[in-house]
Amino acid sequence: MTSHAEPQLSSPSPQSRQPLPLVTRRTALAGALGLGAAALLPSATPARASVARAGASAAATPEIFGVAAWGARAASESVVVLATPPQRIVVHHTATANGTDYSKDRAFALARAIQNYHMDTHGWIDTGQHFTVSRGAYVTEGRHRSLTELNAGRRQVRAAHCVGQNTVAIGIENEGTYTSVEPPAKQFAALAALCAHVCQKYGLPPSEIYGHRDFNDTSCPGDRLYALLPKLRQDVAGLMSVPLLDQLWDGDEGWDRWPGPSEFLPDVELDRELERSGLWLPRTT
């Protein structure tokens, strides 16, 4: 097993400790991750919080299968529950093959494969992300206690899905590779329902939904899924029956993204769990 510390916020470089010449929306986020950025972000404003609360009863609660349902291993040590709620959502893709097995059994095998890879290869204490959406539109809990804290709506579990965001963002993996194709419509609808539920429980506006590449040097969640994020925000706002306020990003100002280990799942790791579960079929392409 290769052991790595879980990807939290790196120590600030001398350059990052210099005063910001201009506080724009993007530089406020990039220069203050984990260092009081909430006070500078629109998500922290009373207007946005009140809009999010206004949709608290509008979005339907999606079915989320907890760690016990899919047969998770115990975490190698106690997960850390933070005293504060998240400020945003970060969307990922697993970068695995776009299979056509849309069953619940497949979704559960995917959840086990991700946990095994994150724990046995990365040396993390548990699954890195909070939740996963399969191509068959099944939603599973990732890191232990994520679902319990979501239901309470006051705190979040510290995760390992995005360097610099693991203490302030809910991480959602989407099964598949979406660099050149879009996710299945049913999966995208499940993602929207989950995001609406997260926003509802934590009082987040739909504009606080981002892609992994917004924060780290990665292509995740793929060009096609990333291009769908504006639609995702719109769909989430519709599910919550709230207006979609102005987006956080006004343009690319070229800030440096945090590097970090990949949370992607190699196909061989998924195939191993599918075979163990009696679901594996030889690849034809």
C-alpha positions as CSV (number, residue, x, y, z in Angstrom):
1,M,0.0,0.0,0.0
2,T,1.2,3.4,-0.9
3,S,0.4,5.8,2.0
4,H,-0.4,9.4,1.4
5,A,-1.7,12.0,3.7
6,E,-5.2,13.0,2.9
7,P,-5.3,16.0,0.5
8,Q,-6.0,19.0,2.8
9,L,-5.0,22.6,2.3
10,S,-1.3,23.1,1.7
11,S,0.7,25.5,3.7
12,P,0.6,28.9,2.1
13,S,3.5,29.9,0.0
14,P,5.3,33.2,0.6
15,Q,3.7,34.5,-2.6
16,S,0.2,33.6,-1.4
17,R,0.8,35.5,1.9
18,Q,1.3,38.7,0.0
19,P,-1.7,41.2,0.2
20,L,-4.1,40.8,-2.7
21,P,-3.9,43.8,-5.1
22,L,-7.6,43.5,-5.9
23,V,-10.3,41.5,-4.2
24,T,-12.4,40.1,-7.0
25,R,-14.7,37.1,-6.7
26,R,-12.2,34.7,-8.0
27,T,-9.1,36.1,-6.2
28,A,-11.1,36.2,-3.0
29,L,-11.7,32.5,-3.3
30,A,-8.2,31.5,-4.4
31,G,-6.3,33.6,-2.0
32,A,-8.3,32.8,1.1
33,L,-9.2,29.1,0.9
34,G,-9.5,27.9,4.5
35,L,-8.4,31.3,5.8
36,G,-11.7,33.1,6.3
37,A,-12.9,33.1,2.7
38,A,-16.5,32.6,3.8
39,A,-16.6,36.3,4.8
40,L,-15.7,37.3,1.3
41,L,-17.9,34.9,-0.7
42,P,-21.5,35.6,-1.8
43,S,-22.5,32.3,-0.1
44,A,-21.9,34.0,3.2
45,T,-24.2,37.0,2.5
46,P,-27.6,37.2,4.3
47,A,-29.4,37.7,0.9
48,R,-28.0,34.5,-0.5
49,A,-28.7,32.5,2.7
50,S,-32.3,33.8,2.8
51,V,-32.8,32.8,-0.8
52,A,-31.5,29.3,-0.1
53,R,-33.7,28.9,3.0
54,A,-36.7,30.0,0.9
55,G,-36.3,26.8,-1.1
56,A,-36.0,24.6,2.0
57,S,-39.2,22.7,1.4
58,A,-39.4,22.8,-2.4
59,A,-36.8,20.2,-3.4
60,A,-37.8,16.5,-3.0
61,T,-35.5,14.3,-0.9
62,P,-33.6,11.9,-3.1
63,E,-33.0,8.3,-2.0
64,I,-29.4,8.0,-0.7
65,F,-28.0,4.6,0.2
66,G,-25.8,4.8,3.3
67,V,-22.5,3.0,3.8
68,A,-24.2,0.0,5.5
69,A,-26.4,-0.6,2.4
70,W,-23.5,-1.0,0.0
71,G,-21.2,-2.9,2.4
72,A,-18.6,-0.4,3.3
73,R,-15.5,-1.3,5.3
74,A,-15.0,0.5,8.5
75,A,-12.9,3.7,8.2
76,S,-9.3,3.1,9.3
77,E,-9.7,5.8,11.9
78,S,-12.5,8.1,13.1
79,V,-13.7,10.5,10.5
80,V,-13.5,14.2,11.5
81,V,-16.8,16.0,11.8
82,L,-16.3,19.7,11.5
83,A,-18.2,22.2,13.5
84,T,-19.2,24.3,10.5
85,P,-21.4,23.6,7.5
86,P,-20.1,23.5,3.9
87,Q,-19.9,26.7,1.7
88,R,-20.3,25.0,-1.6
89,I,-20.5,21.8,-3.7
90,V,-17.7,20.4,-5.9
91,V,-18.7,18.1,-8.8
92,H,-16.3,15.3,-10.0
93,H,-16.3,12.3,-12.4
94,T,-14.7,9.0,-11.6
95,A,-13.0,8.8,-15.1
96,T,-14.0,5.2,-15.4
97,A,-15.5,3.5,-18.5
98,N,-19.0,4.6,-19.5
99,G,-20.7,1.2,-18.9
100,T,-24.3,0.3,-19.6
101,D,-25.0,-1.7,-16.4
102,Y,-27.3,0.7,-14.6
103,S,-28.2,-1.6,-11.8
104,K,-28.1,-0.9,-8.1
105,D,-25.7,-3.8,-7.6
106,R,-23.3,-2.1,-10.0
107,A,-23.7,1.2,-8.1
108,F,-22.8,-0.6,-4.8
109,A,-19.8,-2.4,-6.4
110,L,-18.6,1.0,-7.6
111,A,-18.9,2.4,-4.1
112,R,-16.8,-0.5,-2.7
113,A,-14.2,-0.2,-5.4
114,I,-13.8,3.5,-4.8
115,Q,-13.4,2.9,-1.1
116,N,-10.9,0.1,-1.6
117,Y,-8.8,2.3,-4.0
118,H,-8.8,5.3,-1.8
119,M,-7.9,3.3,1.4
120,D,-5.5,0.7,-0.1
121,T,-3.7,2.7,-2.7
122,H,-3.9,6.3,-1.5
123,G,-3.8,5.3,2.2
124,W,-6.7,7.5,3.1
125,I,-8.9,6.7,6.1
126,D,-12.1,6.2,4.0
127,T,-13.7,7.1,0.7
128,G,-12.6,10.6,-0.3
129,Q,-15.9,12.1,-1.4
130,H,-19.1,12.5,0.5
131,F,-21.5,11.1,-2.1
132,T,-21.4,9.2,-5.5
133,V,-24.0,9.2,-8.3
134,S,-23.9,6.1,-10.5
135,R,-24.6,6.0,-14.2
136,G,-27.9,4.2,-13.2
137,A,-28.8,7.3,-11.1
138,Y,-28.3,5.5,-7.7
139,V,-26.9,7.8,-5.0
140,T,-24.6,6.3,-2.4
141,E,-22.9,7.8,0.7
142,G,-19.1,7.9,0.4
143,R,-17.3,8.8,3.6
144,H,-18.9,7.6,6.8
145,R,-21.2,10.0,8.6
146,S,-21.7,12.2,5.5
147,L,-25.4,11.3,5.3
148,T,-26.0,11.7,9.0
149,E,-24.5,15.2,9.0
150,L,-26.3,16.1,5.8
151,N,-29.6,15.1,7.3
152,A,-28.9,17.3,10.3
153,G,-27.8,20.2,8.1
154,R,-25.4,21.8,10.5
155,R,-22.0,20.2,10.1
156,Q,-19.9,18.4,7.5
157,V,-17.5,15.6,7.5
158,R,-13.9,16.5,6.5
159,A,-13.2,14.8,3.2
160,A,-10.4,14.1,0.7
161,H,-11.9,14.9,-2.7
162,C,-10.4,18.4,-3.6
163,V,-7.3,20.0,-2.2
164,G,-8.2,23.2,-0.4
165,Q,-11.9,22.4,-0.3
166,N,-12.1,19.4,1.9
167,T,-13.2,21.4,4.9
168,V,-15.6,23.7,3.1
169,A,-17.2,21.8,0.3
170,I,-19.4,18.7,-0.3
171,G,-17.7,16.5,-2.9
172,I,-19.9,14.5,-5.3
173,E,-18.5,11.9,-7.7
174,N,-20.3,10.9,-10.9
175,E,-19.6,7.5,-12.4
176,G,-18.1,7.8,-15.9
177,T,-15.8,9.8,-18.1
178,Y,-17.3,13.0,-19.4
179,T,-14.6,14.5,-21.5
180,S,-16.3,14.0,-24.8
181,V,-19.8,12.7,-24.0
182,E,-22.5,13.9,-21.6
183,P,-23.7,11.8,-18.6
184,P,-27.0,9.9,-19.1
185,A,-30.0,12.1,-18.6
186,K,-31.2,10.1,-15.6
187,Q,-27.8,10.4,-13.9
188,F,-27.7,14.1,-14.5
189,A,-31.2,14.4,-13.0
190,A,-30.1,12.5,-10.0
191,L,-27.1,14.7,-9.6
192,A,-29.4,17.8,-9.7
193,A,-31.7,16.3,-7.1
194,L,-28.8,15.5,-4.8
195,C,-27.4,19.0,-5.2
196,A,-30.8,20.6,-4.5
197,H,-31.1,18.5,-1.4
198,V,-27.6,19.5,-0.2
199,C,-28.3,23.1,-0.9
200,Q,-31.6,22.8,0.9
201,K,-30.2,21.2,4.0
202,Y,-27.2,23.5,4.3
203,G,-28.8,26.7,3.1
204,L,-26.6,27.1,0.1
205,P,-27.6,29.0,-3.1
206,P,-27.5,26.9,-6.3
207,S,-24.8,29.3,-7.7
208,E,-22.4,27.6,-5.2
209,I,-21.9,24.5,-7.4
210,Y,-18.5,24.1,-9.0
211,G,-16.3,21.6,-10.8
212,H,-13.1,20.1,-9.5
213,R,-11.1,22.0,-12.1
214,D,-12.2,25.3,-10.6
215,F,-9.9,24.6,-7.6
216,N,-7.3,22.0,-8.6
217,D,-5.0,21.4,-11.6
218,T,-7.2,18.7,-13.2
219,S,-9.5,18.1,-16.2
220,C,-12.2,16.8,-13.8
221,P,-15.2,16.6,-14.1
222,G,-14.6,16.4,-17.9
223,D,-15.2,19.1,-20.5
224,R,-18.8,18.0,-21.3
225,L,-20.0,17.7,-17.7
226,Y,-18.2,20.9,-16.7
227,A,-20.0,22.7,-19.6
228,L,-23.3,21.4,-18.1
229,L,-22.7,23.1,-14.7
230,P,-24.6,26.3,-15.7
231,K,-27.6,24.0,-16.5
232,L,-27.0,22.1,-13.3
233,R,-27.3,25.3,-11.3
234,Q,-30.4,26.3,-13.2
235,D,-32.0,22.9,-12.6
236,V,-31.2,23.0,-8.9
237,A,-32.7,26.4,-8.6
238,G,-35.8,25.1,-10.3
239,L,-36.0,22.1,-8.0
240,M,-35.7,24.5,-5.0
241,S,-38.1,27.1,-6.5
242,V,-35.6,29.9,-5.9
243,P,-34.0,32.4,-8.3
244,L,-30.5,31.7,-9.5
245,L,-28.4,34.6,-8.3
246,D,-25.3,35.8,-10.2
247,Q,-22.6,33.3,-10.7
248,L,-19.5,33.4,-8.6
249,W,-17.1,33.2,-11.5
250,D,-17.0,36.4,-13.7
251,G,-14.2,35.2,-15.9
252,D,-10.8,33.4,-15.7
253,E,-8.3,35.5,-13.9
254,G,-5.6,32.8,-14.1
255,W,-5.1,32.1,-10.4
256,D,-2.9,29.2,-9.5
257,R,-4.8,26.0,-8.8
258,W,-3.9,23.7,-5.9
259,P,-2.2,20.5,-7.0
260,G,-3.3,17.2,-5.4
261,P,-3.5,13.4,-5.8
262,S,-6.1,12.1,-8.1
263,E,-9.3,10.7,-6.6
264,F,-10.2,9.0,-9.9
265,L,-10.9,5.3,-10.0
266,P,-8.7,3.2,-12.3
267,D,-10.9,0.8,-14.4
268,V,-8.8,-2.2,-13.2
269,E,-9.9,-1.4,-9.6
270,L,-13.5,-1.3,-10.6
271,D,-13.2,-4.5,-12.7
272,R,-11.7,-6.3,-9.6
273,E,-14.7,-5.4,-7.5
274,L,-17.2,-6.2,-10.2
275,E,-15.6,-9.6,-10.7
276,R,-15.7,-10.2,-6.9
277,S,-19.4,-9.3,-6.9
278,G,-20.2,-11.5,-9.9
279,L,-21.0,-8.5,-12.1
280,W,-17.8,-8.4,-14.2
281,L,-17.9,-9.0,-18.0
282,P,-14.9,-8.9,-20.3
283,R,-14.4,-5.6,-22.1
284,T,-15.2,-5.6,-25.8
285,T,-13.8,-2.2,-26.5
